[in-house]
Amino acid sequence: MSENLIGIANDAMPYVMTALGAYGAAVLTQVQEEAAVGTVSLGRRLAQKIFGTRQEGEEVPEELTDAIEDPQDPDNRGALRKAIRKALANDAALAAEVSKLVAQIRALEKMAEPGQHVTWHGDHSVNVVGGPGGTLNTTVNEAPKAEDPFKRGQEHLKHKHYTTAATSLEDATRNAENSAESHFLLAIATLGDKRIRLQKRSVIERAERELAQALAQRSQHEGALLLSAIIKEDYYEANSKTNYPPPPPDQLLDKARETLTEDSEHISAILSHIVATESSVWRYLKLLRQN
């Protein structure tokens, strides 16, 4: 499979995942043709181009069903990405259509300012309405340069769009330049903003795998060390599960302190998304940031 098709599939994934989160099993349900408002509706249009439409109540492909049920599972995302690649590889015209629509969605996102909403009419005509920029009527045809999945993942994470952040960051882990940081942020996106002690074991194990990858790439990654310590305190110890693998939280904290600074971006990332009030490490970071 060509790198171009792989790139198109990877670029389409965040928008398809967003649509799955919004519409669920109805994502492929055929509706009366209407203007698409925002990237969620456009993501639905993208999914329907790739997988076709269904009548109400008709089953959707297994890859979509699995991704709807557990969007953070990397196996489910991988299976969906593979299904998209296969569909594009079997239809050159479809690949061209998907590439153009992804490019148009991205261009549309860049045009809209805070407070605006966008409306898509047909294949090219766009209205960007409201906000400080007023109303813009334009046509989008050119494909912008593909964005860095790491930066895209950071932006989704900033707005707490955890599923789409995870999709982009998973792509970013394949780039050696940002691999350790991508694995660390992917662990955060996997956990989301739900209390760590209330997470499912499968989610904790998934996050721990990403942190292990980050530390394999950079053994002194303070963010991965700190989050590993917090998980051991707020999930394992808080739930009376004391048989977790070494090292213990205090040793992880001591190692992180060797390079930790009060203005660390890793502290900001953890405190912005992770809720673990029972963890002494989390409380230490909170206090360090307040001083």
PLY file of the C-alpha trace (Angstrom):
ply
format ascii 1.0
element vertex 291
property float x
property float y
property float z
element edge 290
property int vertex1
property int vertex2
end_header
0.00 0.00 0.00
1.36 3.42 -0.95
2.41 5.93 1.68
-0.09 8.34 0.14
-3.05 6.04 0.91
-1.76 5.42 4.42
-1.51 9.17 4.93
-5.06 9.77 3.65
-6.43 7.09 5.98
-4.55 8.52 8.97
-5.78 12.04 8.15
-9.39 10.85 7.90
-9.36 8.93 11.20
-9.86 11.82 13.69
-12.92 13.10 11.81
-14.47 9.64 11.44
-13.87 8.99 15.16
-15.50 12.32 16.06
-18.57 11.36 14.01
-18.74 7.93 15.66
-18.72 9.57 19.06
-21.53 11.94 18.08
-23.81 9.66 16.05
-22.96 6.18 17.31
-24.49 3.36 15.28
-26.52 5.92 13.30
-23.38 7.37 11.72
-24.12 5.65 8.39
-27.88 6.17 8.47
-29.02 7.78 5.26
-30.68 11.16 5.83
-32.18 13.76 3.55
-29.41 15.78 1.87
-28.74 18.96 3.84
-26.00 21.37 4.64
-23.38 19.90 6.96
-22.68 22.05 10.00
-19.32 21.69 11.70
-16.70 19.00 11.58
-18.95 16.43 13.29
-21.43 16.41 10.41
-18.60 16.56 7.92
-17.00 13.58 9.65
-20.26 11.72 9.20
-20.22 12.57 5.50
-16.66 11.26 5.36
-17.64 7.98 7.08
-20.53 7.52 4.68
-18.28 8.07 1.67
-15.92 5.37 2.91
-18.36 2.78 4.26
-21.55 3.67 2.40
-24.95 4.50 3.87
-27.37 2.25 5.75
-31.10 2.27 6.40
-32.19 2.99 9.97
-31.56 -0.05 12.16
-29.33 -1.76 9.60
-26.05 -3.13 10.95
-22.84 -1.20 10.44
-19.42 -2.79 9.80
-17.83 -4.51 12.79
-14.88 -2.11 12.77
-17.24 0.82 13.33
-19.23 -0.99 16.03
-16.08 -1.84 18.00
-14.76 1.73 17.74
-18.12 3.08 18.95
-18.18 0.73 21.95
-14.59 1.47 23.03
-13.08 4.36 21.06
-9.95 4.51 23.21
-8.93 0.89 22.57
-5.89 1.05 20.24
-6.85 -2.32 18.72
-10.26 -0.96 17.74
-8.72 2.20 16.27
-6.15 0.10 14.43
-8.83 -2.15 12.93
-10.85 0.88 11.83
-7.79 2.53 10.28
-7.03 -0.72 8.42
-10.60 -0.91 7.11
-10.36 2.67 5.84
-7.03 1.93 4.13
-8.49 -1.18 2.49
-11.48 0.75 1.16
-9.22 3.45 -0.28
-6.84 0.90 -1.81
-9.74 -0.79 -3.62
-11.12 2.43 -5.11
-8.79 5.13 -6.45
-11.70 7.50 -7.08
-12.87 7.13 -3.48
-9.35 7.81 -2.23
-9.27 11.04 -4.25
-12.70 12.09 -2.89
-11.71 11.37 0.72
-8.42 13.23 0.33
-10.24 16.28 -1.06
-12.90 16.23 1.69
-10.29 15.93 4.46
-8.39 18.86 2.95
-11.58 20.90 2.77
-12.49 20.15 6.39
-9.04 21.24 7.54
-9.17 24.42 5.49
-12.61 25.13 6.91
-11.34 24.62 10.48
-8.56 27.11 9.86
-10.95 29.74 8.51
-13.34 29.66 11.45
-12.55 31.93 14.40
-13.72 31.45 18.02
-17.48 31.98 18.26
-18.12 31.12 14.61
-19.81 28.09 13.16
-19.41 26.69 9.68
-21.88 25.37 7.15
-20.90 23.24 4.17
-23.03 23.28 1.02
-22.33 20.60 -1.58
-18.69 19.77 -2.31
-17.04 23.19 -2.21
-19.21 26.10 -1.03
-18.62 27.17 2.58
-20.27 29.68 4.90
-18.43 30.75 8.06
-20.91 32.67 10.21
-20.81 34.75 13.40
-18.10 35.72 15.83
-15.66 38.61 15.44
-14.93 37.66 11.82
-18.50 38.18 10.67
-19.84 36.09 7.79
-17.57 34.65 5.13
-18.76 32.97 1.93
-16.00 31.20 0.07
-14.99 28.18 -1.97
-12.38 25.69 -0.86
-10.56 23.66 -3.49
-6.88 23.54 -2.60
-5.53 20.89 -0.27
-3.48 22.40 2.55
-0.25 20.77 3.65
-0.87 17.84 5.99
-0.56 18.82 9.64
1.80 17.20 12.10
-0.26 14.54 13.98
1.62 15.40 17.20
0.57 19.06 17.03
-2.95 18.03 16.07
-3.06 15.66 19.03
-1.86 18.41 21.36
-4.60 20.72 20.10
-7.33 18.10 20.57
-6.00 17.35 24.06
-5.98 21.05 24.93
-9.73 21.15 24.26
-10.25 17.80 26.06
-11.29 15.97 22.91
-9.75 12.81 24.24
-10.84 10.30 21.58
-9.62 12.37 18.63
-6.49 13.32 20.59
-5.72 9.64 21.10
-6.16 8.94 17.40
-3.74 11.68 16.36
-1.21 10.90 19.10
-1.23 7.23 18.16
-0.14 8.31 14.68
2.48 10.60 16.22
4.11 7.75 18.17
5.44 6.45 14.84
7.60 9.55 14.50
10.87 9.06 16.37
11.28 12.81 16.95
8.31 13.10 19.31
7.83 9.44 20.22
8.35 9.64 24.00
6.20 12.74 24.39
3.52 11.27 22.13
3.31 8.12 24.26
3.06 10.24 27.43
0.26 12.42 26.05
-1.47 9.34 24.63
-1.55 7.91 28.17
-3.24 11.11 29.35
-5.74 11.00 26.48
-6.48 7.35 27.33
-7.28 8.23 30.94
-9.23 11.38 30.05
-10.55 13.43 32.95
-12.20 10.57 34.84
-10.95 9.84 38.36
-8.08 7.38 38.04
-9.30 5.22 40.92
-12.63 4.74 39.07
-11.09 3.69 35.75
-11.47 0.18 34.33
-8.44 -2.07 34.71
-8.16 -2.33 30.90
-7.89 1.47 30.61
-5.21 1.61 33.32
-3.21 -1.13 31.62
-3.49 0.68 28.29
-2.20 3.92 29.83
0.62 2.04 31.58
1.73 0.52 28.26
2.05 4.00 26.77
4.01 5.25 29.80
6.33 2.26 29.56
6.94 3.12 25.90
7.70 6.72 26.84
10.21 5.61 29.46
11.77 3.11 27.05
12.40 6.03 24.71
13.52 8.41 27.46
14.21 6.90 30.87
14.18 10.31 32.61
10.83 11.41 31.15
9.51 13.21 34.22
5.91 13.24 33.00
5.82 9.48 32.51
7.51 8.92 35.88
5.05 11.18 37.70
1.94 9.77 36.02
3.13 6.20 36.69
3.50 7.08 40.38
0.05 8.70 40.47
-1.56 5.63 38.88
0.05 3.33 41.44
-1.20 5.47 44.31
-4.65 6.47 43.09
-5.64 3.26 41.31
-3.75 0.34 42.82
-3.30 1.47 46.42
-6.65 3.28 46.64
-8.37 0.09 45.43
-6.30 -2.15 47.77
-4.36 -3.62 44.86
-0.83 -3.64 46.28
0.70 -6.25 43.97
1.68 -3.76 41.29
5.11 -4.09 39.64
8.07 -2.01 40.92
9.32 0.62 41.34
7.06 2.09 44.05
5.61 5.62 43.75
8.17 7.28 46.04
11.07 6.02 43.92
9.39 7.22 40.74
8.85 10.64 42.30
12.47 10.85 43.47
13.70 10.07 39.97
11.35 12.66 38.42
12.56 15.29 40.91
16.08 15.04 39.48
14.98 17.15 36.51
11.61 18.53 37.64
11.00 22.29 37.60
8.01 24.25 38.88
7.10 25.43 35.38
7.31 21.96 33.84
4.89 21.44 30.94
4.43 17.88 32.17
3.02 19.13 35.47
0.62 21.32 33.52
-0.47 18.41 31.34
-1.12 16.15 34.33
-3.00 18.73 36.42
-5.08 19.88 33.42
-6.48 16.41 32.74
-5.79 13.96 35.55
-7.97 13.83 38.67
-6.29 11.90 41.49
-6.88 13.69 44.77
-5.99 10.58 46.82
-2.49 10.53 45.38
0.22 12.22 47.44
2.24 12.73 44.24
-0.70 14.50 42.56
-1.19 16.70 45.64
2.55 17.47 45.66
2.36 18.67 42.05
-0.70 20.76 42.88
1.14 22.39 45.79
4.29 22.89 43.74
2.32 24.70 41.06
0.52 26.92 43.60
3.73 28.11 45.25
0 1
1 2
2 3
3 4
4 5
5 6
6 7
7 8
8 9
9 10
10 11
11 12
12 13
13 14
14 15
15 16
16 17
17 18
18 19
19 20
20 21
21 22
22 23
23 24
24 25
25 26
26 27
27 28
28 29
29 30
30 31
31 32
32 33
33 34
34 35
35 36
36 37
37 38
38 39
39 40
40 41
41 42
42 43
43 44
44 45
45 46
46 47
47 48
48 49
49 50
50 51
51 52
52 53
53 54
54 55
55 56
56 57
57 58
58 59
59 60
60 61
61 62
62 63
63 64
64 65
65 66
66 67
67 68
68 69
69 70
70 71
71 72
72 73
73 74
74 75
75 76
76 77
77 78
78 79
79 80
80 81
81 82
82 83
83 84
84 85
85 86
86 87
87 88
88 89
89 90
90 91
91 92
92 93
93 94
94 95
95 96
96 97
97 98
98 99
99 100
100 101
101 102
102 103
103 104
104 105
105 106
106 107
107 108
108 109
109 110
110 111
111 112
112 113
113 114
114 115
115 116
116 117
117 118
118 119
119 120
120 121
121 122
122 123
123 124
124 125
125 126
126 127
127 128
128 129
129 130
130 131
131 132
132 133
133 134
134 135
135 136
136 137
137 138
138 139
139 140
140 141
141 142
142 143
143 144
144 145
145 146
146 147
147 148
148 149
149 150
150 151
151 152
152 153
153 154
154 155
155 156
156 157
157 158
158 159
159 160
160 161
161 162
162 163
163 164
164 165
165 166
166 167
167 168
168 169
169 170
170 171
171 172
172 173
173 174
174 175
175 176
176 177
177 178
178 179
179 180
180 181
181 182
182 183
183 184
184 185
185 186
186 187
187 188
188 189
189 190
190 191
191 192
192 193
193 194
194 195
195 196
196 197
197 198
198 199
199 200
200 201
201 202
202 203
203 204
204 205
205 206
206 207
207 208
208 209
209 210
210 211
211 212
212 213
213 214
214 215
215 216
216 217
217 218
218 219
219 220
220 221
221 222
222 223
223 224
224 225
225 226
226 227
227 228
228 229
229 230
230 231
231 232
232 233
233 234
234 235
235 236
236 237
237 238
238 239
239 240
240 241
241 242
242 243
243 244
244 245
245 246
246 247
247 248
248 249
249 250
250 251
251 252
252 253
253 254
254 255
255 256
256 257
257 258
258 259
259 260
260 261
261 262
262 263
263 264
264 265
265 266
266 267
267 268
268 269
269 270
270 271
271 272
272 273
273 274
274 275
275 276
276 277
277 278
278 279
279 280
280 281
281 282
282 283
283 284
284 285
285 286
286 287
287 288
288 289
289 290
